[in-house]
Amino acid sequence: MQQNESIQTDKKKIIVLGSGPNRIGQGIEFDYCCTHGLIAIKESGYEAIMINCNPETVSTDFDIADKLYFEPVYWEHIWEIIEYEQPEGVIVQLGGQTALKLAKRLHEKGIRIIGTSFDDMDIAEDRGRFSDLLKEMGILYPKYGTAYTTDEAIDVANVVGYPVLVRPSYVLGGQAMRIVINDDELEASVINLLRLLPGNKILIDHFLDRCQEAEIDAICDGEEVHIMGIMEHIEPAGIHSGDSHSVLPVFNLGKLEVEEMIDITKKIALKLNVKGLINIQFAIKDGKVYVIEANPRASRTTPFIAKAYGVPYLNIATKVMLGVKKIKDFTIDKHLEGYAIKEPVFSFNKFPNVNKELGPEMKSTGEAIRFIKDLKDPYFRTLYKERSMHLSR
């Protein structure tokens, strides 16, 4: 005899996809996003349904969502739930890369994706399409190419120029990313990558060495773009953004560079018809601003900015996604005395045999926030001194 504990209601329903188990590249930050998203859905008059399988999260507490499906975030489970619940739509922006990668399946099945459409998200996720868009808009980006074999990779690398960043497409936390400086290193990296992920498309970008990295998180409602926060990384280029100390607001970049980053963010968000959240990462070298990538979803820095400024950004972004509010409907009042620093948290003491050298593949297992009054703070000065020593090598 079959039994179903899920009782259907007559209310309009919205499903939120979580990020599954915590792991490197996708941790508790996205639980914060999902939790505040669920609260916003309920405030907007919908029944909020959560799909996630992590007992360590707040979003899976019994009193957060109206209904919780404690299931793995896999397509087979999700499709079964969607067929039963018949929701108004599904939110994929709050659960990190795991949720975002399911957008294609949802789109193919004709399920409404709340907020930014699948095609617009795919432009940002597909390096080729995104670079073509940047070229059309006259925005600088590192030269790139794609390959499926070692021979193709070597040909591409010699065109874009060494050093190059080698990475597979659509992966989490910079998995298998490497910076290489010659054909031999490239061949070894590609062989290893294809062994790990056979058949995966390989992305090869010219690596902008000795440049400054920064990123912007923003909300767009299709008409207006609100800049949530602009963060400058202390570590130089080549260190994954999840392993970098990010300072909010910027501390060293010039006014013109910051204004150009803001202008680029607004142009990209509007061009992609973003409805909800977007994160854009930049490289600044010799006064020129390059776009590294755009993530059309909540990033791991979204909760950091919300806490630093004391603004319920996830609540605002979710209501924008749902279409029940516009940015102009909110009074956004930021408060931050001094600076906030996002500190990566590492667990090397629990994994003594793991290579501790930082690079483009993420290794941190979490993050913390530290507030400082000014740039004379000893903690900041020590970090910045270490960066200067690294650049002088």
C-alpha positions as CSV (number, residue, x, y, z in Angstrom):
1,M,0.0,0.0,0.0
2,Q,1.4,3.4,-1.1
3,Q,1.3,6.4,1.2
4,N,1.8,10.1,0.3
5,E,2.5,12.5,3.2
6,S,2.4,15.6,0.9
7,I,-1.0,17.3,1.1
8,Q,-1.8,19.6,-1.9
9,T,-3.3,23.0,-1.3
10,D,-5.1,25.4,-3.7
11,K,-2.5,28.1,-3.2
12,K,-0.2,29.1,-6.1
13,K,3.2,27.5,-5.5
14,I,6.8,28.4,-6.1
15,I,9.6,25.8,-5.8
16,V,13.1,26.7,-4.7
17,L,16.0,24.4,-5.6
18,G,18.8,24.1,-3.0
19,S,22.4,23.3,-3.5
20,G,22.5,19.8,-2.0
21,P,25.3,18.7,0.4
22,N,27.9,21.3,1.4
23,R,31.2,20.9,-0.4
24,I,34.0,23.0,-1.7
25,G,32.7,25.6,-4.1
26,Q,29.1,25.5,-2.7
27,G,28.5,25.9,1.0
28,I,26.3,27.5,3.6
29,E,26.2,30.8,1.8
30,F,23.5,29.4,-0.6
31,D,21.5,28.2,2.4
32,Y,21.3,31.8,3.5
33,C,20.1,32.7,0.0
34,C,17.4,30.0,-0.1
35,T,16.2,30.7,3.4
36,H,15.6,34.4,2.7
37,G,14.1,33.6,-0.7
38,L,11.6,31.2,0.9
39,I,10.5,33.9,3.4
40,A,10.1,36.4,0.5
41,I,8.0,33.9,-1.4
42,K,5.6,33.5,1.6
43,E,5.4,37.3,2.1
44,S,4.4,37.6,-1.6
45,G,1.4,35.3,-1.0
46,Y,2.7,32.1,-2.6
47,E,3.2,28.6,-1.0
48,A,7.0,28.2,-0.7
49,I,8.3,24.7,-1.5
50,M,11.9,23.8,-0.8
51,I,13.8,20.9,-2.4
52,N,17.1,20.1,-0.7
53,C,18.8,17.2,1.1
54,N,21.1,18.8,3.6
55,P,20.2,18.4,7.3
56,E,22.8,21.0,8.2
57,T,20.9,23.9,6.6
58,V,18.4,26.4,7.9
59,S,16.4,26.2,4.7
60,T,15.5,22.6,5.5
61,D,14.2,23.4,9.0
62,F,10.6,22.4,9.3
63,D,9.3,26.0,9.9
64,I,11.0,27.8,7.1
65,A,9.2,26.6,3.9
66,D,5.5,25.8,3.7
67,K,6.6,22.4,2.4
68,L,10.0,20.7,2.4
69,Y,10.9,17.8,0.1
70,F,14.0,16.4,1.7
71,E,15.3,14.8,-1.6
72,P,18.6,14.9,-3.5
73,V,18.7,17.8,-6.0
74,Y,18.6,15.4,-9.0
75,W,16.4,15.8,-12.0
76,E,14.4,12.6,-11.5
77,H,13.4,13.6,-8.0
78,I,12.6,17.2,-9.0
79,W,10.5,16.2,-12.0
80,E,8.4,13.9,-9.9
81,I,7.7,16.7,-7.4
82,I,6.9,19.3,-10.2
83,E,4.4,16.9,-11.8
84,Y,2.7,16.4,-8.4
85,E,2.7,20.0,-7.2
86,Q,2.2,21.9,-10.5
87,P,4.0,25.1,-9.4
88,E,3.8,28.5,-11.0
89,G,7.5,28.2,-11.5
90,V,10.9,27.2,-10.1
91,I,13.7,29.4,-8.7
92,V,17.2,28.3,-9.7
93,Q,19.1,31.5,-8.8
94,L,19.4,30.8,-5.1
95,G,21.0,27.3,-4.9
96,G,24.3,27.9,-6.6
97,Q,25.7,26.1,-9.6
98,T,23.9,22.9,-8.8
99,A,20.4,24.5,-9.1
100,L,21.5,26.6,-12.1
101,K,22.7,23.5,-14.1
102,L,19.1,22.1,-13.9
103,A,17.7,25.1,-15.7
104,K,18.2,23.5,-19.1
105,R,16.1,20.4,-18.1
106,L,13.3,22.7,-16.8
107,H,13.4,24.8,-19.9
108,E,13.1,21.7,-22.2
109,K,10.1,20.5,-20.2
110,G,8.4,23.8,-20.5
111,I,8.6,24.6,-16.8
112,R,8.6,28.3,-16.0
113,I,12.0,29.5,-14.6
114,I,11.3,32.3,-12.2
115,G,13.4,35.4,-13.0
116,T,16.1,35.4,-15.7
117,S,15.2,33.0,-18.6
118,F,17.2,29.9,-19.4
119,D,18.5,31.3,-22.7
120,D,19.8,34.5,-21.1
121,M,21.4,32.5,-18.3
122,D,23.0,30.2,-20.8
123,I,24.6,33.1,-22.6
124,A,26.4,34.0,-19.4
125,E,27.3,30.4,-18.7
126,D,28.6,29.5,-22.2
127,R,32.0,31.1,-22.7
128,G,31.7,31.3,-26.4
129,R,28.3,33.0,-26.5
130,F,29.3,35.3,-23.6
131,S,32.5,36.4,-25.3
132,D,30.6,37.1,-28.5
133,L,28.2,39.3,-26.5
134,L,31.1,41.2,-24.9
135,K,32.7,41.7,-28.3
136,E,29.4,43.1,-29.7
137,M,29.2,45.5,-26.8
138,G,32.8,46.7,-27.0
139,I,33.7,45.3,-23.6
140,L,37.2,44.0,-23.0
141,Y,37.8,40.3,-22.1
142,P,40.8,38.0,-22.1
143,K,41.3,36.2,-25.4
144,Y,39.9,32.7,-25.3
145,G,39.3,29.5,-27.3
146,T,37.7,26.1,-26.8
147,A,39.0,22.6,-27.5
148,Y,38.1,18.9,-27.1
149,T,41.6,17.3,-27.6
150,T,45.2,18.1,-26.6
151,D,46.1,19.1,-30.2
152,E,43.3,21.5,-30.4
153,A,44.2,22.9,-27.0
154,I,47.8,23.5,-28.0
155,D,46.7,25.3,-31.2
156,V,44.3,27.5,-29.2
157,A,46.9,28.3,-26.5
158,N,49.4,29.4,-29.2
159,V,46.8,31.8,-30.6
160,V,45.7,33.4,-27.4
161,G,49.2,33.4,-25.9
162,Y,50.7,32.0,-22.8
163,P,50.2,31.9,-19.8
164,V,46.8,30.4,-20.2
165,L,44.0,29.3,-17.8
166,V,42.8,25.8,-18.6
167,R,39.4,24.7,-17.3
168,P,36.5,22.4,-18.1
169,S,33.1,24.0,-18.8
170,Y,30.2,24.1,-16.3
171,V,32.1,23.0,-13.2
172,L,31.9,23.9,-9.5
173,G,34.5,25.8,-7.5
174,G,37.1,25.9,-10.3
175,Q,37.4,22.1,-10.4
176,A,40.5,21.0,-12.4
177,M,41.5,24.6,-13.3
178,R,45.2,25.1,-14.0
179,I,47.4,28.0,-15.1
180,V,50.1,26.7,-17.5
181,I,53.0,28.5,-19.3
182,N,54.0,26.1,-22.2
183,D,52.8,23.3,-24.5
184,D,54.1,20.5,-22.3
185,E,52.3,21.7,-19.2
186,L,49.2,22.3,-21.2
187,E,49.3,18.8,-22.7
188,A,49.6,17.2,-19.2
189,S,46.8,19.4,-17.8
190,V,44.4,18.5,-20.7
191,I,45.1,14.8,-20.5
192,N,44.4,14.9,-16.8
193,L,41.3,16.9,-17.3
194,L,39.9,14.5,-20.0
195,R,40.6,11.6,-17.7
196,L,38.6,13.2,-14.9
197,L,35.8,14.6,-17.2
198,P,35.8,12.7,-20.5
199,G,34.1,14.4,-23.4
200,N,34.0,17.8,-21.5
201,K,34.6,21.0,-23.5
202,I,37.9,22.6,-22.5
203,L,38.1,26.4,-22.1
204,I,41.4,28.1,-22.7
205,D,41.7,31.8,-21.6
206,H,44.7,34.0,-21.8
207,F,45.7,34.6,-18.2
208,L,46.1,38.3,-17.2
209,D,49.1,38.0,-14.9
210,R,49.9,40.5,-12.1
211,C,46.5,42.2,-12.4
212,Q,44.0,43.2,-9.7
213,E,40.7,41.3,-9.4
214,A,37.4,42.7,-8.3
215,E,33.7,41.8,-8.5
216,I,30.3,43.3,-8.4
217,D,27.0,41.8,-7.1
218,A,23.9,43.5,-8.5
219,I,20.1,43.1,-8.7
220,C,18.3,43.9,-12.0
221,D,14.5,44.0,-12.6
222,G,14.8,44.3,-16.4
223,E,14.6,48.1,-16.3
224,E,16.9,49.2,-13.5
225,V,20.1,47.9,-12.0
226,H,21.0,48.3,-8.3
227,I,24.7,47.7,-7.4
228,M,24.6,45.8,-4.1
229,G,28.4,45.9,-3.5
230,I,31.8,46.3,-5.2
231,M,34.5,44.1,-3.7
232,E,38.3,44.2,-4.3
233,H,40.4,41.1,-3.8
234,I,43.5,41.4,-1.8
235,E,45.1,38.3,-3.4
236,P,46.5,38.8,-6.9
237,A,44.9,37.2,-10.0
238,G,45.2,33.5,-10.2
239,I,43.7,32.8,-6.8
240,H,40.1,31.5,-6.9
241,S,37.6,34.2,-5.8
242,G,36.4,31.8,-3.1
243,D,39.9,31.6,-1.6
244,S,40.5,35.4,-1.8
245,H,40.0,38.0,0.9
246,S,37.5,40.4,-0.5
247,V,37.3,44.0,0.8
248,L,34.0,45.9,0.7
249,P,34.1,48.7,-0.5
250,V,37.2,48.9,-2.8
251,F,40.3,50.2,-1.2
252,N,42.9,50.7,-4.0
253,L,41.1,51.0,-7.4
254,G,40.7,54.3,-9.0
255,K,37.4,56.2,-9.4
256,L,37.4,55.8,-13.2
257,E,38.0,52.0,-12.9
258,V,35.1,51.7,-10.4
259,E,32.8,53.8,-12.6
260,E,33.7,51.6,-15.6
261,M,32.9,48.4,-13.7
262,I,29.5,49.8,-12.6
263,D,28.8,50.9,-16.2
264,I,29.7,47.5,-17.6
265,T,27.6,45.7,-14.9
266,K,24.5,47.7,-15.8
267,K,25.0,47.2,-19.5
268,I,25.5,43.4,-19.2
269,A,22.6,42.9,-16.8
270,L,20.2,44.8,-19.0
271,K,21.5,43.1,-22.2
272,L,20.9,39.7,-20.6
273,N,17.4,40.7,-19.4
274,V,18.4,39.7,-15.9
275,K,15.5,39.6,-13.5
276,G,17.1,38.9,-10.1
277,L,20.7,38.5,-9.2
278,I,24.0,38.7,-11.2
279,N,27.7,38.6,-10.1
280,I,30.4,39.8,-12.5
281,Q,34.1,39.3,-11.9
282,F,36.7,41.7,-13.3
283,A,40.4,41.9,-13.9
284,I,42.1,45.3,-13.9
285,K,45.5,45.7,-15.6
286,D,47.3,48.8,-16.8
287,G,44.1,50.9,-16.1
288,K,42.0,48.7,-18.4
289,V,39.0,46.8,-17.1
290,Y,38.4,43.2,-18.4
291,V,35.4,41.0,-17.7
292,I,36.4,37.5,-16.6
293,E,32.9,36.0,-16.2
294,A,29.3,36.7,-15.2
295,N,27.2,34.5,-12.9
296,P,23.4,35.0,-13.4
297,R,22.6,33.9,-9.9
298,A,23.3,34.5,-6.2
299,S,27.0,34.3,-5.6
300,R,28.8,33.2,-2.4
301,T,29.4,37.0,-1.7
302,T,25.7,37.9,-1.8
303,P,25.1,37.1,1.9
304,F,28.4,38.8,2.8
305,I,27.3,42.1,1.2
306,A,23.8,41.8,2.8
307,K,25.3,41.3,6.3
308,A,27.9,44.0,5.8
309,Y,25.4,46.7,4.7
310,G,22.5,45.4,6.8
311,V,20.2,45.2,3.8
312,P,17.9,42.2,3.1
313,Y,19.1,41.9,-0.4
314,L,17.9,38.3,-0.9
315,N,14.4,39.2,0.1
316,I,14.5,42.1,-2.4
317,A,16.0,40.0,-5.2
318,T,13.4,37.2,-4.8
319,K,10.5,39.7,-5.0
320,V,12.1,41.1,-8.1
321,M,12.4,37.6,-9.6
322,L,8.7,36.9,-8.8
323,G,7.7,40.2,-10.5
324,V,5.7,41.4,-7.5
325,K,8.1,44.3,-6.9
326,K,10.5,46.6,-8.8
327,I,13.7,48.0,-7.4
328,K,12.1,51.4,-7.2
329,D,9.6,50.0,-4.7
330,F,12.3,49.5,-2.1
331,T,14.1,52.1,0.1
332,I,17.6,50.7,0.3
333,D,19.7,52.3,3.0
334,K,23.2,50.9,3.4
335,H,25.2,51.2,6.6
336,L,28.9,50.3,6.9
337,E,31.4,52.2,8.9
338,G,34.9,51.5,7.6
339,Y,35.4,48.2,5.6
340,A,34.2,44.6,5.7
341,I,36.6,41.8,4.7
342,K,35.4,38.4,3.5
343,E,37.8,35.9,5.0
344,P,38.1,32.4,3.5
345,V,38.2,29.5,6.0
346,F,40.4,26.5,5.3
347,S,40.3,23.1,6.8
348,F,43.9,22.0,6.0
349,N,44.4,20.7,9.6
350,K,41.7,18.1,8.9
351,F,43.3,17.1,5.6
352,P,47.1,17.2,6.3
353,N,48.0,15.6,2.9
354,V,46.2,18.1,0.8
355,N,48.3,20.5,-1.2
356,K,48.0,23.9,0.6
357,E,49.1,26.0,-2.3
358,L,46.4,28.3,-3.5
359,G,45.5,28.7,-7.2
360,P,42.5,28.8,-9.6
361,E,40.9,25.7,-8.1
362,M,39.0,26.5,-4.9
363,K,40.1,25.0,-1.6
364,S,38.4,27.0,1.2
365,T,35.5,25.3,3.0
366,G,33.7,28.4,4.2
367,E,34.0,32.1,4.9
368,A,33.8,34.6,7.8
369,I,33.3,38.3,7.9
370,R,35.6,40.8,9.7
371,F,34.9,44.5,10.1
372,I,37.7,47.1,10.3
373,K,37.5,50.8,11.0
374,D,40.1,51.9,8.4
375,L,43.0,50.7,6.3
376,K,45.5,51.3,9.1
377,D,44.1,48.1,10.8
378,P,47.0,45.7,11.6
379,Y,45.1,42.7,10.1
380,F,44.5,44.4,6.8
381,R,48.1,45.8,6.6
382,T,49.5,42.3,7.2
383,L,47.3,40.9,4.4
384,Y,48.2,43.7,2.0
385,K,52.0,43.3,2.8
386,E,51.8,39.6,1.9
387,R,50.1,40.5,-1.4
388,S,52.9,43.0,-2.2
389,M,55.6,40.4,-1.4
390,H,53.8,37.9,-3.7
391,L,53.7,40.4,-6.6
392,S,57.3,41.3,-6.2
393,R,58.5,37.7,-6.7
